[in-house]
Structures are given as C-alpha cells and as structure tokens.
Amino acid sequence: MQEATVSFKARAERALADPTLKLAIDRTTGTAERKRAVAMTQFPQFEAARERGKRIKDHVIANLDHYLLEFERNAIESGAKVHWASTAEEASQIVVSLCKQANAKRVTRVKSMLGEEIGLPHALDEAGIERVETDLAEHIVQLGGDRPSHIVWPSMHRTREQVSDMFKRAHRVPHQEETIEAMVASARRELRDKFLSADVSISGANFLIANTGATCTVTNEGNAELTTTPPRVHIVTAGIEKLVPSIEHAFLMLRLLVRSATGADVTQYTTFHCGPKQPGDRDGPEEFHIVLVDNGRTRMLRDAALKEMLRCIRCGACMNHCVVFRQLGGHVYGGTYPGPMGAVLTPVFDGLESSRDLPHACTMNGKCQEVCPVAIPLPTLLRGWRDRSWREGLEPTAARFGLSIHTFVASHPRLYRLGTAIAIKVMRLFSRGGLVRGMPGLGAWTKHRDFPAPARRSFMAMYKNSENKR
C-alpha cells in the first residue's frame, strides 16, 4: 500500500506497535541530543551567533530577488549554467533532461532533501537511468526500498542488525565481522567503482554564496567530493532560500548548522564548488549546472505567517528534540520533511487538507523553538496552521462539536469544576500503581503507553485550600 494513501493515525498506530523502530530512534536521537548539549556548553557564543544567523537569513529573505540575481550573475561568470524551476516536477524534468543530454547511463547522487522534495530519485528511475546513492545512510535507504526518515540520518529507522542483514544480501563482497567498521568497509567496496564510472553527479547545496556564485556542501563521509569530482557533468539542485550574501556569512551559518545537527565543531568535509573545470585544473567536471527551485517558497515569502520558515537551515535539531518524532519516527509524517519542520512545510507542498493532522500532532512544548539555531517560532507556525484549518472548515464535525462542548463548559466555572472533579474520581478508579493502564475512552492512548493517574484533587481545589490556610 502506498504510504500517501494511509492516514496519519494509521501510520502512527503502526509505528507505536514497532519496538524495533523505537529502539532505532532512541539510539540516534538520544545520541544527537547529548552531543548537541555538550557542544552548546563549549560554545558560549551560541545565543549571539544564533541572533546573528537569524538576522542574516531575514536580510536575505527580505532581499531575495537581489541576491538571486547576484548569485546567478556570478555563477554564470564562473562557467556554470543556471536553470530555474517553479515546481518540483519542472525541477526533476530539468535534471533528467540534462542527464539524457549527457547520455548518462549511471548517475551518482549525494544526499539532498531537496532532491527528495522534487521526487528526483523516482524521476531518474522512471527515465531508466541507474541511480547510485553514495551517502552511506542513503545507500541503506536505497537497498531497503524505502524513504529517508530523518534529514541528517536518513536511515535512522534501521538498526545496525537490520543493516547487516541487508548488506549481506546485496553486496558482492559482504562483511564477515559484525562490526560497524566491517559494514562500512563493505559499503566502500560496493560503491568505489561506481564513483569512478558515473557519467553525471547530482548534489544538493547547504548554502549558495551570492557574491561568488559558489555552492557549499557539508558532509562527514567524503562521498560528496568523490561523487562530484570524477564525472564529466555535475548538477546541483538547491532551494532558492539557501542563499547567503558571502562566504563569511556562510562560515557563521556553518558554526550553527554543524553544532545543531551533529554536535561537532566542524564537519569532516566542507566543500565549495564554483563552476566547471578550468584550464590548469587537475580535476573537476566539464559541465556545471545549478537548478534553483522555488516549489512554494515564493508563496511562503508572501505569507507573513510562514515567511520565518524560510530561515530553516535543515539541521534536524527540532526533530531530535521533539517528543512526538522520538515516539513515531519520520515516516509517520508522510511527506519529505518529518518532525516539527515537516509539520510546517508539508501543508505548503501537499496542501493543508491532506496534511492537517501534522500540526495537530504537536504537543506545543516549545522545545523545537528552543533548540532551533535560527530561532524559528515553530509552535507559533503550527498554531497558525491549526487556526487556518479551523477557519477553512477542515476539522471533522465530531471535533468541532467536541470543542464547542468544551468551550461551553470551560466558560462556566462551576460546571467546569464539577466536571473536573467527576473526571478525577472516575480516572482514579482505573488507576493502578499511579498509572491508568486501561479505561473507556482512553484506549487509543493506553494501548501503547500508560496514562499518569491524576492527583486526588484538581489544581484549583489545591490552590483554594492553600489560600484558605494563609
């Protein structure tokens, strides 16, 4: 069954019932959270850098037309060819067309969520072009025939035990020892000749440098450099919001990106690509193409309620700290981008009617905004989608009726206090050991987790009692 045809609630139910998935998520997000916390203690300038990063991105967004034209002019001067795509479909068509013009039989690809957003893997497969994912995690995703579940660790939904089984089935020379090092060596052997025999390479860009026309990629494996250098054609796909004014601004953003994403000071490889191979260069592509993609971004630019989302630098910190993501994983969100950022972006790309469950899945605890390196007010943006869903009549009739009842009760204090007192007594009848493990009306919750038993009295009753004692 296609994932898009399955409801969010059904996907969530399936994820909650999968203990292996929970183990895989905990291993990755727990490590990411701890490493980021350590990185922040060693970077006391973080808040000042975050404020500056926010100002840089806001400045670029406010002057996007200027920086786009500056970037295009400088990229062309460096020898690159710049293409513009309004939609995801147009972007994929441009890339496939360039591959066909190069008579490409094999294409190597560096991990890029923009590529996933525009449906590039599927488009290349449909065109009959061999697609080789070179990022280790994306290699795992490709072997598994599934989709990325995280924007930094695409295969985080797989345990190392599952990966071991996949490699043994798919690799020509599989590993003999059950160690991570042996599995990595197996993947290296499998991919090495494909790096060197590809006709076209495709990468994304973490940043676009306006005053030089260069693109910047950030990786930890070196696969981006090995992917983009040997083939005769290199194609970059990037969202138009990836711009920064200069390389100095890029380095400031890199300090925020890397610490927030992986908890490191710098990545192993930070590479700037500027045009094709020039006379005297020892290596590099003969052709260098940049596909600049809109796909709803200018629509967000015009919408004051969504414009701040264009600051996002795709670090993944929001999902690493999200209590919902850490219970369900990324595939539950159904779109390209999971977690809090995905709950904001998916309604932009797929329409609110088909994705209204995502903003409602948020607990509004605010942790995502707290850790965001460019201070995006994600809870506020999610509340905006909730408000819009209500105004457009997309909420189910039962939900609207239930909220109307709640509004009536909450606006009558005596009735509200009476209802609260009755609810507390009823819930405590079903509690054992301080938890409600089964109760009519709470089945969807207690099926996969326990519900904390309420206190014997409501907060207001305890507050009133303390006031009387003064």
N, C-alpha and C positions, 0 to 999 in steps of 0.2 A: 504494500500500500504506500502511495506517495505521502511523504511527511506533511506536505502542504494541505492534504485532504483530511488529516487527523486534527481534531480540536486541541487547543492548548491544554484543556483539562485532561484529555485522554493521554496526551504526551506526558503531562506531569504525573499522572497516575502510574504510567509505565516506568518513569524514572524513579519514583519513590519506592517502587517494588523491586528495584535492581540493586542489591547490596554491593555488587562488584563495581558498579558505576560510582556509588557513594565513596567507596574506598579509593578509586582513581581520582576523584575530585578532591578529596581530603588531602591526598598526598601532594597534589600540585598547588592548590590554592593555599593550603596551610604553610607550605614552604615559602611561597611568594609573599604571603602576609608577614611572616617572620623576617625574611630578608629585607623587605621594604622598611620594616620598623627599625632594623639595625642601620640601614642606610640613612634614614632620617636623623637618627641620633648623631651620625657622623657628618651631617650636612646641616649645620645650624643656620645656614643662609637660605634654607628651603623656602620659608614663607616670603622672603624678599624676592627670591628668584621666581616663585610662583606668581607673585603680583606683577613682576616684570614680564613674565611669559604671557600672562593674561592680557597685558597692555599691548604687547607685540601682536598677538593674534587679533585682538579687537581692532587695532590700527589697520592691519591687512584686510580684515573683513570690511571695514568702512571704506577702504580704498582698493577694493578687489579689482576693479576694471583697470586701474593704473598699473598695478603690479602684474596682472596677467599680460598686458601688452608689453611691459618691460621684459618680463620673462621670455615671451615669445620672440621678441626682437633679439635678445642676447643669445637665446638658444639657436636661432637661425644663423646668427653670425658665427657661432661655433661649428656650424656644419650640420646641425640637427634639422630634422623635418618635423614640424609641429602639426598635429591633427586635432580637430575639435569635435567632441561628441556630446550631443544634447541628452541622449538617453543611453541606458545600459545596452540596448540592442544595437544602437549605432556604434557604440564603442567596440563591442565584440566583432561586429562586421568589419570595422576598420582593421582590427588586429588580424583577423582571419584573412582578409584581403591582402595585407602586407606579407603574411606567411606564404600565401599562394603565389604572390609575385616573386618571392624568393625561391619558389619551387621547393619549399621546405617539406621534408619527409619526417624529420624529428625536431621537436621543439623542447627546450629545457625551460623550466619556469621556476622563478624564485617566489617564495611565499608572499602573497599580496591579497589582503582582504578586499581591495578594490577590484581585483581580478575575480574574486568570488562574487562580489556585488553585481558585476556586469555579466555574470554567467559565462566567463571565459573558458573554464575547463570543459563545460558541456559543449560550447561552440566549437572548440578545437576537436573534440571527439567526434562531433557530428560532421565536421569537414574531413574526417579521415586522416587527420594529422596526428602522429604519435606524440603524446604529451608525457613528458617526464618531470615529475615533481622532485625538486632537488633538495629542498629543506627536509631534514630527517623526519620531522613530525608530519609534514605534508606527504612524504613518501609512505608513511604508515597509513594516513588517511586514504591515499590512493589505493594501496593494497587492500584496505578494508572496504572500499567501495562506498564510503560514507562522506560526510561533510565535516569541515572543521567545527570544533566545539568551543574554541577559545581563539581570540585574535592573536595571542602571543604563543600559546601552546596548543596548536590545532588538534593534537591527538591526546589531549589530557583525559579523554573519556576511556582511554585504553590503559590497562595495567601492563607492567613490563612482562608479566607472564603471557598475556594475550599477544603482545608484540613478538615475543619469542616464537610462539606458535606460527604467527603469520610469516615471519622471516624464514622459518624452516620450510614452509610450504612453497614460498615464492622465490627465494633466492637460489641462484645457481650453485653458489658455494656458501651454504648456511653456516652459522656459528656452531661450534662444538661445546663451548663452555657457556653456562647460564650466567653470564655477567653482562653488565651494560657495555663494557669496553668491547667484548666479543661481538655483541649485536651491532654496535656502531661500526666495527671493522667489516662486518658482513655487508652492511648497507653501503659502505665506502667501496668495497669490491664490486658491488652490483651496479653502482652509479658511475664509476670512474670513466668507463669507455663511452658512456652516454654523454657525459660532459664534453668530451673531446670530439664527438662525432655529430653534435647537433648543428643544424643549419641556422636556426634562429633562437635567440634567448629572449625571454619576457620577464620583466621585473616590475615591481611597484616602485614607490618612492616615499620615504618618510618625510622628506622636505624637498621643495622646489626653491632654488635660490634665484630670486628675481634679478639681481644685478650682475649675475654671471651666466644665467641660463643653464646652470648645472642642476643635476638631480642627486639626491643623497639617499643611500641605503644603509641600514643598520642591521647587522646580523652577528650571530655568535659562532657560526659554523664555517664561514669562508665559502659556503656554497654560492653565494651571490657573486663573488668575484670570479669563481671558476665557471659559473654559468654565463656571465655577461661578457667575458673576455674572448674565448675561442671562437664562437660563432661569427659568421660574417655580418649578421644583422642583429641589432639589439633594439627591442621595443620596450618602452616604459609606459605604463598606464598609471595615471595619478588623478585624484580628485582635485578640482580647482582650488579647494581650500587649503591645500598643502603648502602654499606659498609662505615664504619669509623674505624680508627685504634683502638680507645679505648673509654671508657666511658667518659673520659674528653673531647675528641673531640665531642662526641655525645651531651654533655651539651652545648658546644659552638654552635653547629648547632641548638639545640633546642631554644636557645635565638633568633636566626634569624628566624627560622621557625614560632614560635608562634606569634611573633610580626608582621610578614609579613602576616600571614594567618588571624588572628582574632583581632590583635591589643592589645592582652593581654600580660602580662609579662610571665605567665606560663599557661599551661592548667590545668584543674581540675585533670586530671589523666595522669601521665607519668609512664608507667609500663615496666619493663624489665623481659622478660621470658627467663629462662636459663634451658633447659632440663625438663624432666618429674618429677613427684612427687618422692621425695627421702624418705628413711626411716626416720621417725620422723616428716615429713611434715604433717600438718593438712589437707591440701587440694592440689588440682592440678591434672593435667591429668596423666594417667598411661602411655600414649604414647605421644611423642612429635616429630612431623615431620616438617621438613623445606624443602620447594620446592624452589630451586633457579632457576630463569627464565632468559633466555637470550632474546629470541624473538626479534632479531635485534640489541641488544645492542653491541655485539662484532663487528657487521657491522658498527655501528656508531663509535666505537673505532678506526676502521681502516680508517675512513673517516675524514680527518683533518677539513673539512667544517662542520661536525656535532658533533665532539667529545665534544665540550663545552656544548652541550645539556645534556650530562650525569651528569653535575653538579646539575641539577634540583632537588630540594627537595620537590616539589609538594605542595607549599604553596598557590598557586592560586592568588598571588598578581598581576601577569601580566594581568589576565583576569578581575580582579576587577577594573583595571585602563584603560582597553582597550576600546576605543570609539566604536569599531565595536561590540565587545562582549556585551557591555551595550545597544546596539540597538537591537541586534538579539538574545541574549541568547546562551546557549551552544549546544542545539540540532541541530542548523543550521550547525555546523561543521561536523556532520555526523560520527565522529569517537569516540573513547573512551575519548580522551582528547580535550577539547574545548579551545578557546582563542588563544593567540599567541603561547603558548607552544604546543597546539594541531595542529596549522598550521605548526609547525616544525616537530612534531612527527608523525602525520597521514600519510604523504608521506613515512615515513620509514616503517610503519606497513602495509599500504594498497597499496603502490605504488604511484608514482607521477602522473601517467596518470589518475588515478581515483580521485585524490585529488588536482590537480594543481590549482583549484580555491581558495584554502585556502591561500596560500602565496600571491596571488593577491588581496585578500580581505583586506590586511593590509594597513593602511594609512601611515606607516613608521614615525609616530610622535615620536617614541622612548621612550614613557612613560613606556612601559613594561620593557625595559632595565634599566631605571632609578630606578624602584622600586624593581627589582629582588634582593633577598638577597644574591645571589652568583654571581651577575654581569654577567649573560649570555647575550651575544650580540644578542638578538632575532631578531632585524631588519636585522642585517648582515646575520644571518642564513636564514631568509626568502628571502632576496635578492639572496642568493645562490641557493635556490630552483627555483626562477624565472629565474635565468641565466641558470640553468640546463634544465628547461622546454623549454627555447628558443633553446638551443643547440640540444636538442633531438627532436625538431620539433613538440612539443606537443601543441604549440599555434595555435589557429584557423587561417585559411587563412585570414579571414577578419581582425583579429587583427594584423597579420604580415603585411598585406597590409597597414592598417591604420598607423602603426608605421613607415613604410617606407616613407609614405607621410609626416608624422610629421618630420622625420629626414631630408628629403629634404628641407622642409620649414624652419625648425629651423637652418639649415646650410646656409641659405641665408637671412641675416639680414633684407634687405629691404622688401623682401617678407613676412618675419615673422611679421615685424612691420605693414605692410599693413593688413595682416590677423587679427592681434590682434585688430587693430583699427576698422575694419569692425565688428568683433565679439562683441566688446564692444557696438557699436551703436545698433546692432541687439538685443542683450540681454536687453539693457535698454528700447527698445520698448515694451518688455513684462513685465517690472518690475512695481510693484505697492507697494508703501509703503516701498521701499528699498529691496524688495524681488521679485524673479522671481517665480511665482506660476504656470506657465504653459507655455511651449514653445516647438515647434517641436524639437525633438532630445534630450530633457531633461525629457521626460515623465516618464522614469523609476525612475528618481530622485525625481521629483516634485509630484509623485503620493502619496508619504508618508511623504514628508517634503518639505520645501521651499528652494530655492537656493538664496543666497545673491546676490543682484544686483551688478555688477561691478562698480568701480569708473568711472567717466566720461572720464578719460584718463588712459592710461597704466602707469605702474611704470616707465618704461624707459622714457616715454614722460614727466612725472612729474620730474624725475631726471634731464633730459636735461634742462627743464625750470629753475630748481633751480640753475643749473650750470651757465646758462646764466645770472642770476641775481647777481651773485657774482662779 
